[in-house]
Amino acid sequence: MIFHILLALSLQASPLSDPPTAVVNIQRLVAESTLGKAATAQLRAFQMQQQKVIADKQAEVQQLNRSGALRTRIEKAQLELQRLTQDAETELAALDQQLQEEFSKKLRPVIAKIAIEEHIGIILELPQQMILWVSPSADVTAKVIERLEAETKEKK
């Protein structure tokens, strides 16, 4: 009987025990959530639009080469193609960053609510293993400062 009571007590979470750590797989979240799918679709649509513009300009450059156009006209078209490509890459990166920030703004409060509800101390992002949320009780910075100051004073 006593063994069963001790076993039951040992299986209960101790109020002094550390809060659990959890993970969120961001790649899966983006791939499976409606919000993530919408952002991915928006990014792909923009990318396809830019690829079409670049392909049209490439065709123009090829046509100029085949037709024996003036060298200056061909070089101008090639320069325009190069600029289009660079602009498209820059715009795509900016849109990607904007969509990630918007996704993150909507994601953070959801993660925080789940962490509080589930009494989770730290939530890590997979696969990058970045910290997405930390319980204030997990922050030991004040203790580290206190001990560092104490040790520094002792050594003087």
N, C-alpha and C positions, 0 to 999 in steps of 0.2 A: 504494500500500500504506500509506504513512504517513498519507495523507489518511483512509483507512478507519479506521485506529487512532485518529486524532484525533477523527473523527466519533463513533466508538463511545465514547470516553472522555467526549466532551461530552454524550452522551445519558444517561450514567449519572448517577444522583443523587449530587451531591457531599455528603460527610459534613458540610460546612460550610453546606450550603444550608438555607434556612428550612424547617421542617416545613410541610406543606400545611395549608390551611384547608378545612374542609368545612361543609356545611349540613345541617340536619334540618328538613324541612317538618312542623311540629307539627300543622297542620290535617290533612294527609294521614295522618300517623301516627295521629291520633285516629280518623279516618274509616275507616282500613283495618286497624288492629290489633285483635285480639280484645279486648284490655284497653280500648282506646279505645271500641270499639263497646259494650262492656258498661257503661262509665261513662255514655256518651251515652244508652243505653237506660234506665238507672236514673234519670237526670236527667229524661228525657222522661216516664217513668212517674209520677214524683213531680209533675211539672208538670201532667200530665193529671188526676191525682187532685185537686190543688188547684183546677184549673179547674172540675171538676165540683162541688166544694163551693161555690165562688163562684157558679157558675151556679144552683145550687139556692137559694142565699140571694138572688140577683137575682130569681129567679122568685117567691120569698116576698114580696119588697118590691113587686114588680109586682102580685101578688095582693092585698096589703094596700091598695095604691093604688086598684085597681079596685073593691074591696069597700067602700070608704069607711070604712076603719078609723080609729080615733082618730089624730089627728095625732101624739100622743106615741108611739104604737105604731109608726107608720110611721117616725118619726125614729129610734127605737131600733133598728129593723131596718136602716135605712140606715147608722147608726153601726156596727152589727155587721158589715155588708157591707164598709164601709170598713176596719175593723180586720182582717177576714179577708183582704182583698186585701193590706194592708200586711204582715201576718204571712206570707202566702204568698210574697210577694216576698222578704222577709228570709230565710225558710227556704230558698227556692230558691237564693238567692245563697250562703248558708252551705253548702248541699249541694254546689253547684258548686265552691266553694273547697275543700271537703274532698276531693272527687273529684279535683280538679286536683293537690292536694298528694300524695294517694296515688299518682296516676299518675306524678308527678314523682319520688317516692321510688323507684319501681320502674324508672323510665327512666334516672335518673342513672348507676347502676352499669353499665348496658348501654352507654350512650354512652361512659363512661370506658374500658370494656374495648375497644370498637371503636377509640377514639382511640389507645389504647396499641398495639393490634395493628397498626393501619394507619399508625402513626407520624404521627398528625395533631396539629398544634400547637394549633389552635383550631377549635371547632365552633360555628357560629352557628345560631340558631333563625330559621326563616323562618315567617311573613312579618315578624315583629317585629324581626328582626336583633339579638336579644339573644344574649349569649355563654352557651352551655350548658356548655362545657368548655374549659379552657385548660391546655396543658402547662406545668408549672412552669418549663421552659426559656424559655417565651415571656414570662415576667414579668420586666420590666426595671426594676421599681420600685427595687431596691437600687442599680442603676447611676444612675438618675435622682437618687436621694437623694444619692449620692456626688458627682455632678457639681454638683448644686445647692449642696451644702455647700461644695465647692471654689470655685465661683464666688462664693458669698456671702463667703467668707473673703478672696478676692482683691480684692473691692470695698471691703473695710474698711480 
